[in-house]
């Protein structure tokens, strides 16, 4: 049984200028993806993940990975 695809009109209903491009600015935290528990990620992949989410973090902030990721999970770096 196939699902009916929404019409263009249905897709555009409720869109405002502030939500049209929301998918382009949406960020997903590692906790939402469950990646902080994934031991298969390399340090480089973890660094890339963190840097993509928090562009203002310096290299010094990442020196102690366990401490930093504990703070990250606590919400310290979440936007207000």
Order of alpha helices (4+ residues) and beta strands (2+ residues): alpha-alpha-alpha-alpha-alpha
